[in-house]
Amino acid sequence: MASRVHGLQFNTVTPSPALLAPQSLGRCSPTKSVKCRRSRGRGGLVPCRSSLVGEQQEASPFTDPEAQLIEALIGIQGRGRSATPQQVQDVERAVAVLETLTGVSDPTSSDLIEGRWQLMFTTRPGTASPIQRTFVGVDVFSVFQEIYLRSNDPRVSNIVVFSEAIGELKVEAAASISDGKRILFRFDRAAFSIKFLPFKVPYPVPFRLLGDEAKGWLDTTYLSESGNLRISRGNKGTTFVLQKLTEPRQLLLSAISTGKGIEKAIDEITSSSKNKGDGELELVEGEWNMIWSSQMETDSWIENAANGLMGRQIVKSGQLKFVVNILPGLRFSMNGSFVKSGTNAYDVTMDDAAIIGGPFGYPVEMETKFKLELLYTDDKIRISRGYNNIVFVHLRVDGTK
């Protein structure tokens, strides 16, 4: 085995009263500039040049403590289901800070609590209902909550949107205000709304027979003065983070998860940052997982792996490593190096490949050279143009900054 293979060292049934959530596309407060060029491919990505982690825009819809929570949410998939312990800790810390601050007093009396909310994160206690376990952690479904308290029929509704083409499941509860923070509710009806059917399909849950299991309460522990962010806690111990306005990177990750709206998400980043000037972008060290590319993979997995079309990238001290897990205990590894060759650009040479199983490795003779251009990067997300002018979106997964 080539000596450099290891040379790169990197020292429903029972609806839960707590299932609450929403989605609305919005504009955010990224921070640095964005310039875009269009590159068609899988998903129709419009790559962006930007940095969203610098100083905040003047007209930010989020306060600094709220932005810290948003930052903690970036990269968490399944609305919390696949969060790492470090990610959960970061979210809980940011939530605790906001709950000690003064948001909207008596949120249940405020018009800001009403409307459609997107569920961005939820803790997952063992008491979660089958609906929550099945749908909330699935990225391809959007989960919403609607609250309307100032009507003749006050209601809290939990909505799972399967897609714009298919339709949604809406579980409704009659609601009432207990005090300035608490909403009481009782689930009483549910139905599927299917786009190609002129009628709703009832969801077969015997709410009247569920008794207290159909009842619950929801405390709003923080409601932002902008009405864009809400933290709520349910009677079964679940914590929810909900937004009416979503940050552009959240939109991008959501679009990639569903395979739709990627161009719109990138355009959102562009429009919100177009008046900012670009600084010099650097290839941030860490471990990065490829989550989207503008070109489909080829039939040859080893070519895909060698060209960075699958797997992870590890960046450290002028070295780049591709890692692809082939089978349990078996992986493809390819080492190389990069040097700065221009503004936001690098020359990359990958020339030390091997298939590794445990302590053993079988060298593979292959070499790949390409230019890597950074189109956007921060501590969480990187958008770049690499091999064969393919555009990539990478998500940082090492949990360090």
N, C-alpha and C positions, 0 to 999 in steps of 0.2 A: 504493500500500500504506500502511496506517496506520503512523504513525511509530513506534508502540510495539511493532510486531512484532519488531523487533530491539533494542528498548530494554531488554529484560531481559538483562543481561550477567552471566554467571557465569564474574567473574575467577576233541567238537567234534571238535575233531579232536585237536589236541595239547594236553592239559590242562596248564596251567602249574603247577608245584609251588608257585608263589607266590600262586595265587588263593585267598585266605583271607579269610573274613569272616562276620558275624552280625547279628541284630536282636532286641532285646527291649525291650518298652515298660517304662519305668521312671519313677521320680520323681526330680526333680532338686533343685537348690538355687537357684532363682531368688532374687530378693532383695526386691523391693518388693511392694506389695500388689496384689491382684486383686479386682475385683468384676465379676460377669458378668451380662449380660442376654441372653436368647435371641432370636435373629433368624433365622427360617427362610428359606432361599433355596438357591442352588446350593451343595451340599455341607453344608448344615445348620450354618452357623457359629454358634458361641456366642461372641460378641465378649467380649473381656476388657479390664479396666482393670488395668494393672500396669506395673511397670518392673523388668526382670530384671537390670539392670546396676548396681544400687547396691551397698550393703554386702551381704555374703553371709549367707545364713541360718545360724543357729547349728549346725544339724544337717546341714550340707552333706555329700553323699557324695563330693565332690571337694575336694582340697586347692587352694590358690591357684594353684600352677603348673599343675595339671591343669585348673582352670577357665579358665586362659589358653588352653590348647589347645582346649577346648570352644568358647570364644568365637571363636577363629580359624576353627573349622569351620562356624560359623553362616553360612548363606547360600551355602555352596559346594554346587553342584549336580552331579549325576552322580558323586558320591563322588570328585571331583577332576578329572574329565574336562573340565569347563567352568570350572575355577578360573582366576582371573586371576594373572599373575605376582606381584602383591602378596599375594594370598591364599595362594599356594603358599609365598611367603617367610615369611608370618606363621605358617603351620603348621610349616614346617621349623624356624623359630626356637623355637617352643614345644616341638617334639619334641626338639630338641637340649638344651634346658634340662632336660627330664624325664629324658633318658638320662644326664645327669650326676648326677642325684639317686639316692638310695637308695630303691628300691621294695622289692618282695619279692625277697630274695636267692634264688638258685637257683629261678627260677620253674617250671622243669619238674618240680621236686620238690614243688611246692605244689598243694594241692587247688583253689586259686583259679583256676588256669589252665584247669581243666576246665569243660565246659558249653558253652552256646550263646552265641556272640558276634555282634554286628552290625558289619559293615564300614561305617565312616563316611568313610574317606578312604584313597586309595591313590595313590602315584605311578605313572606309566605309562611305563615303559621300553619300547623297541622290541621287547624280547623277550617282551612279554605274549602270552599264548595267545589263540586265537580266542574261547574262552569268556570270557576276561577282557575282551577288546576289545568283544565283543558285549553282554554282560550287565552288567558292573560299572558302566558309565557310564550305564545306563538307569535313571532315577529310578523308573519305575513298577514295577520289580522290586526286591524286597528281597534282599540278599545276606548270607549267614550263614556262620559257621564253627562247627563243633562239634569239640571236643577231648576225647577220653576215653583217658587213658593208663593208668589203673589198672584194667585188666580183662584177661581172658584173650585178648582180641583188641583191642589198642590201636589207635585209629584217629583220623585227622584227616579231617574231611569238609567239603567246600565245597558250599554249598547256594544255589541261586537259586530264590526263591519267586515264582512268576508272579502268583498271587493265592490267596486262601483258597478261592475257588470252583473254580479250575483245578487247582492243584497245584504241584509243584516238581521241579527237577532236582537230584539229589544225586550228587556225584562223591566217591568214598571212596578213602582211602589207608591202607595198613597203616603203622603208626607205631612208632617206638622212640626212647628217650631217649639222646642222645649225651653230653650233659653238662648242667650246671645251666641253660643257656640254650637249647641246640639240640635240636630234634626232627628226626629223620630220617624220611622217609616215601616210600612208593612207591604211586602210584595203581594200583588193580587192578580197580575196578568202578565203574559209573555207571548210573543208571536214572532215568527219569521216573516220578513218582508222580502219577497223574491221579485226581482226586477221583471221577469218574464211572466209573472202571474198577476192577474188583476185583483187578487184578494190576498189577505194575510193568512198564514198557516199557523194555527195555535201551537204553542210550545207545551207539550203534555206534562204539566206540573200541577198536582192537586194542591194549590195554595191553601185552600180552606181547611184541608186536612193536616197541614203542617203545623198548625198552632203557633207556638212561640218561635219555632224555627223560621217562620216567614217574617218575623219581626226583627228590628234592629235599630241602632242609632249610629249617628256619624257626628263626631266632633271636628270642627274646623279649628285647628290650633294655630294656623297662620294663613292670612289672606292678604296678598300684597296690595298696597294702595293703588297700584296701576290696574289691579284686577287681572293680572296675567299669570299669577302663580298661587297655588293653594296647597297647603299640607293638611291632611285630614287623618283621623284615627277612628277605626271602626270598633264596634262592640266586641269583636272577636280578636282584638289585639293587633289588627293589621294597620300598618302605616301606608298612606298613599301620597304620592307627589303628583299633582295634576297641573296642567298648563292650558291656558287659552292661546297663548302666543308661544311659538316654538322657535328655538335658535337655529340658524341655518345649518349648522353641522348636524343637529338632531334631524332636520328634514332630510339631509343627504343620507344619513345612515338608515332612516326609515325608508327612503326611496330605494336604496340598494336592497334592503330586506325584502321589499315587496316586488322589486323589479320594475317599478313604475315611477315616473315623475323625477327621474334622476336629473334630467336637463332642467326642469323647473327648480329643483333644489339647488343646483349649482348657479342658476341664474339669480336665485335669491341671495346667495353669497355675493355674487357679482354686484348686484344693485345696491346692496347694503354697504358695500365697501368701495364703490367705484371712485369716490372722491378722495381716497387715501392713497398716498404714494408708497410704492413697494420698497421694502428694505432688502438687503441681501439675505437670501434664504440659505440655511445651512442644513446639511443632512444630519438629522438628529440621531444620536446614538440610542440604541435600545433594540428591543425585539418587536418586529412588525409583522402582522398577519395580512396577507393579501385577501381583500374581501370583494374586489371588483376589478375587472379589466375591460377595456373597450374591444377586445378581440377574444373570440371563443378559443378554447383550447384545441390543439391539434390531436390527431389520433395517437401520437407518440407521447406517453407520459414522461419519458426521460427528457425529451425536447422541451416539454412544458416546464418541467422542473428546472432545467438548465437555463431557461429563458425567464424565469421568475413568474411564470403564469399560474403557479400554484404554490401553496405552502407559506413558509415564513422567511423573513429576512432578518439577519442579525447584523447590526452596524456597530462597529467599535474601532476607534483609532486608525482610520484609513483603511480598514478591512471590511469586507462584505461577505456574508455567508448565507447561502440558500439552504434551507432544510425542508424536506418533504417526507412525511411519514408514509411509507408504502404499505406496510403491514405491521401488526404489533411486534415490536422488537426489531423491525427492519426499516431503515430510512435511507434516503438519498441525501448526500451532503456535498456541497460545492463551495469552495473557498475562492476568494479573489480580492482584488484591491481597487480603490478608486482614488482619483486625484482631481483636484479642482481644475477645470478647463475654461471657465468663463463665468459670467454672472448667472448664478443659480444652476450651473451646469457642471457635470463631472464626467470624466472618462472612466469607464468601468471595464476591468478585465477579469473574467472568471475562468480559471484554468486548472483547478485542482479538485476533481470530482471523485466520488467514491460511493459505493453502496455499503452501508455499515450495518452489521448485526452484532450487537453486544460489543465485545472488545475487538472484533475482527472487522476488517474492511477490504473490499475488492475495488481497486482503482479503476476508474473509467477514463479513457483518453478522450477528452473533449475540451473545447475552448470557446468561449463566447465573449465578444467585445461589443460594447454599445455605449452610446451617450445617454446619461441620465439627467433629465432636466426637472428641477423642482418647480411645480406649478403652484403648490400651496403646501405649507407645513406648519404644524404646531406640535405640542407635546402629546397630542392624542391622535391626530389624523394627518396623513400625508397623501397628496395627490401629485403624481409625477408622470413624466413621459419617458419610457425606457426602450427596451429592445424593440426594433422594427417600428418605432414611433407609436407603440401601444401605450395607452394611458392606463395607469394603475391607481387604485385607492387602497391604501394600507391603514390598518388600525393598530395602534400600539397596544401590546398585550403584556409587557413585562411589569407594568404597574409601578414604574419608577418615573421620576421627573428630573 
